[in-house]
Amino acid sequence: MAKKVFYDEDARARVLAGAEILYNAVKTTMGPKGRNVVIGKSYGGPSVTHDGVTVAKSIDIDEADDETLGFKVGAELIKQAANKMHDVAGDGTTTVTVLTYHILNEANKLIAAGHNPMLLRKGLERAASEIIKELSKLADDIRGDKKRIAEVATISAGDEAIGKLIADVMEKIGPNGVVTVEEGRGLELESEVVEGFTVQRGFVSPYMVTDAKRMEAVYDKPAIVVTDKKVSSAQEFVPLLEMIAQNGKKDLVLIADDVDGEALSLLVLNRLKGAFNTLAIKAPSDKDVLYDIAALVGAKVITEDTGMTFDNVGSDVIGSARKVIATKDLTTIVEGEGSKAAVSARVDQIELEIDNATSDYTKKNLQKRHAALTGEVAVIKVGGATETE
């Protein structure tokens, strides 16, 4: 398809028009008095949300004719800003959408009046720096303050019961804990705190996502295989898949140095066919963390250092967990099925290494591993009378 190129005022007008479409939809959710938005789906029932980034993600502008060409670019600029805010802070996406649109709108007016775009950019950067300094002075640290956390959560959720629940959960797991959400079986909100492990690595392919709305891959009681190998050949990997299937498992979480080529194609194809579900996660760069994970889930690290390959290992290399949740850059393992003795041995070893560490960098990394192995995850179970609720 041939590309159409637009310049100057025409280009800016098209970008701004696309941004305005997204802005008008998202701005309605702004603040504690913001309105809910009902989003229709091509499958299933509608969803009701008060979240700006969810509204933004649901809008896909169709450039059906010459009049609307370029609109999509403007909408994607707003989406990008909202997504970035969501990834960094988990909130404030509507505010960012409103600010981004008005910056684009006012900048367009100034450029049309003859102002230099580069000087405008420098001015915005300087202003942003000063505003951040002032906001930092005004910021109120509420870590450890259960009452204030409940107030903020209540405003954000628009529900006092949810605010109180979140404050209770945060008190139990601390500021560095992890919170996950899953569908409950009752009508009420419930929560529980379980053992959990997080690693700053996510899924290898978006085709492995099971929840498109949250862009998460969620696997219940999967088989878990841990390796420091790069998996490229489908042929060498098939024997392991067959062994796992023979053990009655249809879900596999593979934590590997990398997964690509024929192997990745095989795993994605099997998932799309519904034959075998695999979540491939890129292994952390620190090999010691692989052994931490293996201890946690009751697996053995498949490594060439000991001559292990996928076709010469037994079922004792396979671990499991109550649940594994992965996004594009974070994986949470909930209640690994490894023995407490094995996990305690890893924790004791790490504590000894912390005591003997000679550099702050090494000590900090060891402390992160210790926190991950001894950490807890809060699970909030959301119930309702209907799926939409």
C-alpha positions as CSV (number, residue, x, y, z in Angstrom):
1,M,0.0,0.0,0.0
2,A,1.4,3.4,-1.0
3,K,2.1,5.9,1.8
4,K,0.7,9.3,1.7
5,V,2.9,12.1,3.1
6,F,1.5,15.2,4.8
7,Y,3.5,18.3,5.7
8,D,3.4,21.4,7.9
9,E,-0.1,22.7,9.0
10,D,-2.0,19.9,7.3
11,A,0.1,17.2,9.1
12,R,-0.3,18.9,12.4
13,A,-4.0,19.3,12.0
14,R,-4.4,15.6,11.3
15,V,-2.3,14.5,14.3
16,L,-4.2,16.9,16.5
17,A,-7.6,15.7,15.3
18,G,-6.7,12.1,16.1
19,A,-5.4,13.1,19.5
20,E,-8.7,15.0,20.2
21,I,-10.8,11.9,19.5
22,L,-8.9,10.0,22.2
23,Y,-8.8,13.0,24.6
24,N,-12.6,13.5,24.4
25,A,-13.3,9.9,25.3
26,V,-10.7,9.6,28.1
27,K,-11.2,13.0,29.8
28,T,-14.7,12.0,31.0
29,T,-13.0,9.6,33.6
30,M,-10.8,12.3,35.2
31,G,-10.8,12.8,38.9
32,P,-13.0,11.5,41.8
33,K,-16.1,12.8,40.1
34,G,-15.2,11.3,36.7
35,R,-17.8,9.2,34.9
36,N,-17.6,5.6,34.0
37,V,-17.2,4.4,30.4
38,V,-18.9,1.4,28.9
39,I,-16.8,-0.4,26.4
40,G,-18.3,-2.8,23.9
41,K,-16.4,-5.9,22.7
42,S,-16.5,-8.0,19.6
43,Y,-16.9,-11.0,22.0
44,G,-18.5,-11.4,25.4
45,G,-20.3,-8.7,27.4
46,P,-19.4,-5.0,27.7
47,S,-17.0,-3.8,30.4
48,V,-17.4,-0.8,32.6
49,T,-14.3,1.2,33.6
50,H,-13.1,4.4,35.3
51,D,-9.6,3.8,34.1
52,G,-8.2,6.2,31.4
53,V,-5.6,3.8,30.0
54,T,-8.3,1.1,29.5
55,V,-10.4,3.5,27.6
56,A,-7.5,4.7,25.5
57,K,-6.5,1.1,24.6
58,S,-10.0,0.3,23.5
59,I,-10.1,3.1,20.8
60,D,-8.8,2.1,17.4
61,I,-9.3,4.8,14.8
62,D,-10.2,3.6,11.3
63,E,-8.5,5.7,8.6
64,A,-11.3,5.0,6.1
65,D,-10.7,7.9,3.7
66,D,-8.4,10.8,2.9
67,E,-10.1,13.0,5.4
68,T,-9.1,10.8,8.4
69,L,-5.6,9.8,7.2
70,G,-3.1,10.7,10.0
71,F,-5.6,10.7,12.8
72,K,-4.3,7.3,14.0
73,V,-0.8,8.9,14.6
74,G,-2.3,11.5,16.9
75,A,-4.3,8.9,18.8
76,E,-1.2,6.7,19.2
77,L,0.8,9.6,20.6
78,I,-1.8,10.0,23.4
79,K,-1.9,6.2,24.0
80,Q,1.9,6.1,24.2
81,A,1.9,8.7,26.9
82,A,-0.9,7.1,28.9
83,N,0.7,3.6,28.6
84,K,4.1,5.0,29.9
85,M,2.4,6.6,32.9
86,H,0.5,3.3,33.6
87,D,3.8,1.3,33.5
88,V,5.7,3.7,35.7
89,A,3.0,4.7,38.3
90,G,-0.1,2.6,37.7
91,D,-2.3,5.7,37.9
92,G,-2.6,9.2,36.5
93,T,-3.3,8.1,33.0
94,T,-6.2,10.4,32.4
95,T,-4.3,13.4,33.7
96,V,-1.4,12.6,31.3
97,T,-3.9,12.3,28.5
98,V,-5.4,15.7,29.2
99,L,-2.0,17.3,29.6
100,T,-0.6,15.7,26.4
101,Y,-3.5,16.9,24.3
102,H,-3.4,20.4,25.6
103,I,0.4,20.6,25.1
104,L,-0.1,19.5,21.5
105,N,-3.0,21.9,21.0
106,E,-1.2,24.9,22.4
107,A,2.1,24.1,20.6
108,N,0.2,23.8,17.3
109,K,-1.2,27.3,17.8
110,L,2.2,28.8,18.6
111,I,3.9,27.1,15.6
112,A,1.1,28.3,13.3
113,A,1.8,31.8,14.7
114,G,5.5,31.5,13.6
115,H,7.2,30.4,16.8
116,N,10.3,28.1,16.5
117,P,9.4,24.5,17.3
118,M,12.8,23.7,18.7
119,L,12.7,26.6,21.1
120,L,9.2,25.5,22.2
121,R,10.6,22.1,23.0
122,K,13.4,23.5,25.0
123,G,10.9,25.7,26.9
124,L,8.7,22.7,27.7
125,E,11.7,20.7,29.0
126,R,12.8,23.5,31.3
127,A,9.3,24.1,32.5
128,A,8.8,20.3,33.2
129,S,12.0,20.2,35.2
130,E,10.9,23.1,37.4
131,I,7.4,21.7,37.8
132,I,8.8,18.3,38.9
133,K,10.9,20.0,41.6
134,E,7.9,21.9,42.9
135,L,5.7,18.8,42.9
136,S,8.4,16.9,44.8
137,K,8.2,19.5,47.5
138,L,4.5,19.2,47.7
139,A,4.4,15.4,47.6
140,D,3.3,13.6,50.8
141,D,4.9,10.3,51.5
142,I,2.2,8.0,52.8
143,R,4.2,4.8,53.0
144,G,3.3,3.0,56.2
145,D,0.3,5.3,56.9
146,K,-2.7,2.9,56.6
147,K,-5.3,5.6,57.0
148,R,-3.9,7.8,54.1
149,I,-3.4,4.7,51.9
150,A,-7.1,3.9,52.4
151,E,-8.1,7.4,51.5
152,V,-6.1,7.4,48.3
153,A,-7.3,4.0,47.3
154,T,-10.9,4.9,48.0
155,I,-10.7,8.0,45.8
156,S,-8.9,6.0,43.0
157,A,-11.4,3.1,43.1
158,G,-14.5,5.2,43.9
159,D,-15.4,2.7,46.6
160,E,-14.7,2.8,50.3
161,A,-14.8,-1.0,50.7
162,I,-12.1,-1.4,48.0
163,G,-10.0,1.3,49.6
164,K,-10.1,-0.3,53.0
165,L,-9.2,-3.7,51.5
166,I,-6.2,-2.3,49.6
167,A,-5.0,-0.6,52.8
168,D,-5.3,-3.9,54.7
169,V,-3.4,-5.7,52.0
170,M,-0.6,-3.1,51.8
171,E,-0.2,-3.3,55.6
172,K,0.3,-7.0,55.4
173,I,2.8,-7.1,52.5
174,G,4.6,-3.8,52.9
175,P,5.6,-1.3,50.2
176,N,7.7,-3.8,48.3
177,G,5.0,-6.5,48.2
178,V,3.2,-7.5,45.0
179,V,-0.6,-7.4,44.5
180,T,-2.4,-9.5,41.9
181,V,-6.1,-9.6,41.0
182,E,-8.1,-12.6,40.0
183,E,-11.8,-13.5,39.5
184,G,-13.5,-14.5,42.7
185,R,-16.2,-17.2,43.1
186,G,-18.5,-15.2,45.4
187,L,-20.3,-11.9,45.4
188,E,-17.9,-10.0,47.7
189,L,-14.3,-8.8,47.5
190,E,-11.8,-11.2,49.2
191,S,-8.1,-11.1,49.8
192,E,-5.3,-13.5,50.9
193,V,-1.6,-13.2,51.3
194,V,0.5,-16.1,49.9
195,E,4.2,-16.8,49.2
196,G,5.3,-15.2,46.0
197,F,8.4,-14.5,43.9
198,T,8.8,-11.8,41.3
199,V,11.4,-11.5,38.5
200,Q,11.9,-8.5,36.2
201,R,11.4,-10.6,33.1
202,G,8.3,-11.1,31.0
203,F,6.8,-13.3,28.3
204,V,8.7,-13.8,25.1
205,S,5.7,-13.5,22.8
206,P,2.4,-11.6,23.1
207,Y,0.7,-14.7,21.5
208,M,1.1,-16.3,24.9
209,V,-1.2,-13.8,26.6
210,T,-4.4,-15.3,28.2
211,D,-6.0,-12.0,29.3
212,A,-5.9,-9.5,26.4
213,K,-7.6,-6.7,28.5
214,R,-4.8,-6.8,31.1
215,M,-2.1,-8.0,28.6
216,E,-1.2,-10.8,31.1
217,A,-0.5,-14.5,30.7
218,V,-2.0,-16.3,33.7
219,Y,-1.3,-20.1,34.1
220,D,-2.8,-22.1,36.9
221,K,-0.8,-25.0,38.3
222,P,1.5,-25.3,35.3
223,A,4.5,-27.5,34.8
224,I,7.6,-25.3,35.2
225,V,10.9,-26.0,33.4
226,V,14.0,-23.9,34.2
227,T,17.0,-23.8,31.9
228,D,20.0,-21.6,31.1
229,K,19.9,-22.8,27.5
230,K,18.8,-20.9,24.5
231,V,15.9,-22.9,22.9
232,S,15.8,-22.7,19.1
233,S,15.3,-26.2,17.8
234,A,11.8,-27.7,18.0
235,Q,13.2,-31.2,17.5
236,E,15.3,-31.1,20.7
237,F,12.4,-29.7,22.7
238,V,9.6,-32.1,21.6
239,P,10.7,-35.0,23.9
240,L,10.3,-32.7,27.0
241,L,6.8,-31.6,25.8
242,E,5.8,-35.2,25.3
243,M,7.0,-36.2,28.8
244,I,5.0,-33.3,30.4
245,A,1.9,-34.3,28.4
246,Q,2.2,-37.9,29.6
247,N,2.3,-36.6,33.2
248,G,-1.2,-35.1,32.6
249,K,-0.2,-31.5,32.2
250,K,-1.3,-29.2,29.3
251,D,0.2,-26.0,30.6
252,L,3.9,-25.3,30.7
253,V,6.0,-22.3,31.9
254,L,9.4,-22.4,30.3
255,I,12.0,-20.1,31.8
256,A,15.0,-20.1,29.4
257,D,17.9,-17.9,28.3
258,D,15.9,-17.3,25.1
259,V,13.2,-19.0,23.0
260,D,13.2,-18.3,19.2
261,G,13.2,-19.8,15.8
262,E,11.4,-23.2,15.3
263,A,10.9,-23.7,19.0
264,L,9.0,-20.5,19.5
265,S,6.9,-21.2,16.4
266,L,6.0,-24.6,17.7
267,L,5.0,-23.3,21.1
268,V,2.8,-20.5,19.7
269,L,1.2,-22.8,17.1
270,N,0.3,-25.4,19.8
271,R,-1.2,-22.6,22.0
272,L,-3.3,-21.2,19.1
273,K,-4.6,-24.7,18.3
274,G,-5.4,-25.3,22.0
275,A,-3.2,-28.4,21.9
276,F,-0.6,-27.4,24.5
277,N,-0.3,-24.0,26.3
278,T,3.2,-22.7,26.9
279,L,4.3,-19.5,28.5
280,A,8.0,-18.8,27.6
281,I,9.8,-16.3,29.9
282,K,13.2,-14.9,29.3
283,A,15.5,-15.9,32.1
284,P,17.1,-13.3,34.4
285,S,20.7,-12.5,33.5
286,D,21.9,-13.6,37.0
287,K,22.2,-17.4,36.8
288,D,21.9,-17.7,40.6
289,V,18.3,-16.4,40.3
290,L,17.5,-19.4,38.1
291,Y,18.6,-21.7,40.9
292,D,16.5,-19.7,43.3
293,I,13.4,-20.2,41.1
294,A,14.2,-23.9,40.7
295,A,14.3,-24.3,44.5
296,L,11.0,-22.4,44.9
297,V,9.0,-24.4,42.3
298,G,10.7,-27.8,43.0
299,A,12.5,-28.0,39.6
300,K,16.1,-28.7,38.6
301,V,18.0,-26.3,36.3
302,I,18.6,-28.0,32.9
303,T,22.1,-26.9,32.1
304,E,24.8,-28.1,29.8
305,D,27.3,-27.6,32.6
306,T,26.2,-31.0,33.9
307,G,25.5,-32.5,30.5
308,M,21.7,-32.2,30.8
309,T,19.7,-31.9,27.6
310,F,15.9,-31.9,27.0
311,D,15.9,-35.4,25.7
312,N,17.9,-37.0,28.5
313,V,16.1,-35.7,31.6
314,G,13.4,-37.2,33.8
315,S,10.3,-35.8,35.3
316,D,12.2,-34.8,38.5
317,V,13.4,-31.7,36.6
318,I,9.8,-30.4,36.4
319,G,8.4,-28.1,39.0
320,S,5.1,-26.4,39.6
321,A,3.3,-23.5,41.3
322,R,-0.2,-22.5,42.2
323,K,-0.2,-19.8,39.6
324,V,2.2,-17.9,37.3
325,I,1.4,-14.4,36.1
326,A,3.5,-12.7,33.4
327,T,3.3,-9.3,31.7
328,K,5.7,-8.1,29.0
329,D,8.4,-7.2,31.7
330,L,7.4,-8.8,35.0
331,T,6.7,-12.4,36.1
332,T,5.1,-13.4,39.5
333,I,5.2,-17.0,40.7
334,V,2.6,-17.7,43.4
335,E,3.1,-20.5,45.9
336,G,5.9,-22.5,44.3
337,E,5.7,-26.2,45.1
338,G,9.3,-26.6,46.0
339,S,10.2,-28.0,49.5
340,K,10.6,-25.5,52.3
341,A,13.9,-27.1,53.1
342,A,15.3,-26.3,49.7
343,V,14.1,-22.7,49.8
344,S,15.4,-22.3,53.4
345,A,18.8,-23.6,52.2
346,R,18.9,-21.0,49.4
347,V,17.9,-18.3,51.9
348,D,20.6,-19.3,54.4
349,Q,23.2,-19.4,51.6
350,I,22.3,-15.9,50.4
351,E,22.4,-14.5,54.0
352,L,25.9,-16.0,54.4
353,E,27.0,-14.3,51.1
354,I,25.5,-11.0,52.3
355,D,27.6,-11.1,55.4
356,N,30.7,-11.8,53.4
357,A,30.0,-9.4,50.6
358,T,32.8,-6.8,50.0
359,S,31.0,-4.4,47.6
360,D,27.8,-2.5,47.9
361,Y,26.7,-3.6,44.4
362,T,27.1,-7.3,45.3
363,K,25.4,-6.9,48.6
364,K,22.4,-5.0,47.0
365,N,21.9,-7.8,44.5
366,L,22.0,-10.4,47.2
367,Q,19.5,-8.5,49.2
368,K,17.2,-8.4,46.2
369,R,17.4,-12.1,45.8
370,H,16.7,-12.6,49.6
371,A,13.7,-10.3,49.4
372,A,12.3,-12.2,46.4
373,L,12.7,-15.6,48.0
374,T,11.1,-14.5,51.3
375,G,8.5,-12.2,49.7
376,E,4.7,-12.4,49.8
377,V,2.0,-11.7,47.2
378,A,-1.4,-10.4,48.0
379,V,-4.2,-11.9,45.9
380,I,-7.4,-9.8,45.6
381,K,-10.4,-11.9,44.5
382,V,-13.1,-9.8,42.8
383,G,-16.6,-11.1,42.9
384,G,-19.9,-9.9,41.5
385,A,-23.4,-10.9,40.6
386,T,-22.7,-10.8,36.8
387,E,-19.5,-11.0,34.7
388,T,-19.8,-7.3,33.8
389,E,-20.0,-6.3,37.5
